[in-house]
Amino acid sequence: MRIRKIFSTVVLLLLVGIPFLLSAQSQKPLRLAVAGVSHAHLHEVIVRMDRGDFEVVGVAEPDEQLRVNNPLRKKLDASLFYADLGEMLDKVKPEVVVAYGSIYDHLSVVEACAPRGIDVMVEKPLAVNMEHANRMAELARKNNTLLLTNYETTWYNTNHEAYRLIKQDDEIGNINRIEVYDGHEGPIEIGCGKEFTDWLTDPKLNGGGAVIDFGCYGLNLTTWLMNGEKPKSVYAVLKQFKPDKYPKVDDDATIILEYPSAVVQVMGSWNWPKGRKDMHIYGSKGYIYQDTPTSMRIYTNRKEETVQPSPLKAPYNDSFYYLKAAVRHEIEVAPTDLSALENNLTVVQLLDAAIKSAKSGKPVHL
């Protein structure tokens, strides 16, 4: 009788205590470290630092000048900055690392983090080529760690509303054409810093020019909308309209994907008259024009309507809310998700094919 009572008490404590501990853990700020500070998207960390959902516990940057002169120095104690990534990881023991160096450096970040059981989120795209991407995926899978890729467009209300209208409501019928437009006037033209443009315009450190920088957005969204399906072929034209500014890489990319049921045109450029990240999706009975993050046009039943969809709910409305929920296992990252490893392996495969196609002048069949 006494043993049964003790057993019941233990079970009760477990039932009450475990959820409480899990809830308490989820309330604690995410222990986050930064690898590299040369990426202009580093401001995404800085503008969120005072929210309280994460705490920057360490920063690794091998370049001494950048390590001393970067925006994070104004927000953090100098003792949190390290020259060596491995030393920083071992001393501060973060839950996750966000990578803000060159795309080429993504591999070395995962090589340092995955064996230590540390999750990683990189800025888009996942890798400079499939050799790097496959190695990164191998490390993440072997060590059971998350490897996420962050795109600005993942957090657009209109992209998710378009997906819902197509997949759940069958609003425009079967997709038969997608056109994606991404880019701006050029990184130098819009005033990106030298520490950023030095590697962004380097074919080794970035993997290419506009094709990598902005072609990846459309490939990511298309792979999502096509349920992870890969196209039959990839054909691309890469141009240098401003060789005086970008002598080593393309500054304009047009990528055509042929699917059994659809044709997709992805246009990434450093030559738009103004910045844009919009998308046109055509179906068998209508179309959706995703014009801005918050406004879209829907054409069905021979009538076009402008819609401002409701804001996304946390944690799906913000990259760092999402990151915390994923790292803490509060949400599941599905293979088809915009941030997922599987989606972004396909993105890099298509980028590789686009670059090969542009060099040969012929479609690359997958």
N, C-alpha and C positions, 0 to 999 in steps of 0.2 A: 504494500500500500504506500509506504513511504517512498520507495523507488519510483513508483508510478507518479506520485505527486511531484517529486524532483524532476522527473522527465517532462511532465506537463509544464512545469515552471520554465525549464530550459527552452522548450518549444515556443512558449509564449514570449519569452525574452528575445528569441531569434526572430519571431514574426514581427515583433514591435521594433526591435533594435536594428535589424539589417536595413529595412527601409529608411529608418531615421539616419543611419550612418551614410547610406547612399545619397540621401537628400542633402545631408550636411556636406558631403564631398562635392556634390554638384554645385553647391553655393559658393565654394571656394574659388578664387580666381584661378584660371588656367595658368600653369607655369610654362611660360613661352620664352624661347630663345630665338635670336635672329642670327642667320648666317649670311654675311655680306650686307653692305650698305650702299652699293653703287646704283641700285635700281630706283628709278624715280617713283615707283609704286610704294616705296618705303613710307610715304606719307599716309598710306592706309593704316599702318600700325600707329603712327604718331597721333593721328586725329582721334583714335579710339582709346588711347592709353588711360584716360581719366574716367572711363566708363565703369571700370571695376570688374569686368568679366574675364580679364586676363592680366597677368603681371609679367613684364619683361624681366627675366632673371639673369640674362647674359646676352652679350653681343660678340660675335667673332668676325673679324675682318683682318686679313693678312696685310693689306696695304696700310702702312703706318700713317701716311698723310690722311687717308680716308677714315682710319680708325679714330684719329684725333679731331678731324673736321667733318662732322656729319650731324644732321638734325637731332639724332638721338642723344648726343652729348649734352644737350640743354635739358634733357628730361631725366637722365640717369647718372648715377655716380660713376666716376671714372674707373673704379675698381671692377665694374661689371663688363669692361671691354677687354677682349682677349685677341691675341694675334693668331692663336692656334685653335681651330674648331674642336679638335678632340680634347684638348685641355679644358676648354670651356664646358663641354658636355660632361666631363667627369667631375668637375668642381661644382657646377650649379644644378646638375641633374634635372633638366627640363622635361616636361611631359611631351612637348612637341617643339619642332623647329620650323620656322618659316624662312624660306630662302629668298634673299634679295640681292643676289649677285648676278653674274651672267648666266645665260641658259646653259652654257658649257659646264658651269660649276655645279649644276644640279646633281650630276652624278656623284661628285666627291662629297656632297652634303649627305646623300643617301648612303654612300659607302661608310660614312662616319656614324650616322644615326641608326640605321637599321640593325646592325649587329649589337648595338646597345639597347635595342628595344624601344627606340624613340620614334614617334610618328613624325611625318614631314608633310608640309604643304609648300609647294613651289608656285611661283607666278607662271602664268601661261607663256609658252607651251611647256609640256612635260620635259622635253629634251631636245637637243640639237639634231639628233638623228636616231634611227632605230637601234643602232648598236648601243648607244647610251641608254635608250628607253628600255630595251630588253634587259640590260644589266640591272637597271634600277628596279624593274618589276621583279626580277629574280631575287634580289636582296629583300625587297619588301615582303614578298610571299614566303620566302624561307624563314624570315624572322617574325612573321605575323604582325607587321606594322602597317599603319595607314600610309598611303602615298597619294595625296590629293593635289589637284591642279586648280588654281584660282583664276577665274575670268571675271571681269567686270560685268559682262552680259548675263552671268549666272543669276544675278540678283535683280534683274529687270522684271517688274510686274508684268509687262506686256508679253515677254517671252513665255512666261508660265501660263498666262491667260490664253495665248495662242495655242500652246500645247494642250491645255484643257479643252478648248473648243474643238480641236481636231481629234484628240484621242478619246474624249469622253462624250462630247455632244455631237460628233460627226457633222460639224457645222459647215464644212466646205467639201466634204467627200474625201476621196482618195487623193493624196498629194501627188501631183505630176510635175511640178516645177517649183524650185526654190531659188531665190536670188538674194544673196547676202552682201551687204556693203559695209566695209569697216575701214577706218583710217582717219587721217587728218592731213594738214598741209605739209607735214614732214617734221621729224623730231628736232632738227636744227632750227627749222622755221618757227616752231612753237616755243622755242627757248629751253629745251631739255639740257641739263647740265653736261659738261664735258665728260665727267666720270661715268655718265650713263651712255652718251652717244659713242664714246670710244669703243665700247664692246657691242653696242646695239648695231653698229655699222661694220662690224667685223665678221666675215663669213665663217670663221672658226668659232668665235665666242658666242655668236647669236645663231649660227646655222644658216644664215641668209639675211636678207633685208626685210622688205615689206611682206614678202611671202610668209616669213616666219612670224613677224611682229603682228600682222593683222590677218593673214590667211587662216591662222589657227582658230580665230573666233568662229568663222563660218563653218569650218570643218567640225568643230566641237558641237555647235548647234544642230548641224545637219545630221551628224551621227546620232544625236539625241532624238531628233524628230523622226529619223528612219529606224528607230528601235535597235540601234547598234549594227544594222546591216551595213556591209561594205559594198562600195560600188563595183561594177564590172571593170571600169577603166577610169583613168585619171589623165586629163590633158591640160597642160598649162602653158601660158605665155607670160614670161617675166621680162620686164622692160627696165631700162635705165633712162628716164627722162631728164634726170639731173646728175649726170656723171661728175660734174664739178663739185657737187656737195657729197655725193655717195658713190665714189669711184669703185668701191670694192664689191658692192651688193646691188641687187635690184631695188628699185623704189616703187614698183607697181607690179601687181600680180593678179592674173585672172586664171582661176582654176575651174575646170569643168569636170564634174563627176557624172558618169553615166550609170544609173541604176536600172534594173529591169523594168521598173514602173515609173521612173522619174528622171529628170535632168536637173542638175544643180549647178549654179554658177556662183562662185565665191570670188569677190573682188576686194582685195586688200591693197591699200595704196597709201603712199606718202605724198600724194598729188591731188587730193581732194581740195576744192575751194574752201571747205570748212570741215571740221571734225564731224564724223558720223559713225553710228553703229545701228543700222536699221536693216530690216529684212522683209522680203515679199514672199509669201507662201501661196501658191496657186493649187486649187483642188478641182475635182471634177464638177463641183457645183457652186464654187465661190472662191474668194480669196481673202487673205488677211495681210494687211500692211502694218507691220510693227514699226512705227515711225520713231518713237522715243521710248525711254524707259517707262513712261507713264501714259502714253497716248498711242492708240492704234485705230485703224479703220478696218471694218469687216464688211465684205460684200456677199450677201446672200439674197435669194429671192428677188434679184434684179434691183436691189437697193443697197446703197452704201451707208454705213453708220459709223460715226466716230465714237470711240469708247475709251474711258479712263478706268481701267480695272482697279479693284480694291488692292490696297497694299498687301504684300506678302506678309505672312505671320512668322515670328521668330520660331526656330532658328534659321528659317529658310529665306530670310530677308537680308542677311548680312554674312559676309565671309567668315568673320571671327566668331559670331554666334554659332554658325554652322560648324566651324572647326572645333569649338569647345564641346558641342553636343556629340560630334563624331568621335573625338578622342575619349570622351567620358562614357561612350557607348549608350548614350541616351537616344540616338537615332541610328538607323542602319544605312550605310552607303551602298546603294544598289549599283550593279555593274553598268547600267545605262545612265546613271546620274551624270550631270554635266561635270562634276568634280572628280568622278571616279577614275581609277587607274585604267580600267578596261576601255572606257570611252577615249581616254587620252593616249593610250597606245595606238588606237586606230587613227587618231588625229596625226600623230607623228608619222605613222605609215603613209598616210595620204600626203603629208608635206614632203616626205622623201620622194614619193612617186611624182609629185608636182615638179620638184626640182629636176628629177631625171627626165621627165617629159619635156621640160623647157630646153634642156641641153640637147636632146635628140630631135626635137621638133615632132615627136610622135606620141600617141597615147601610150600610157603604161597600163598593161592589163594585170589585174590583181588575181 
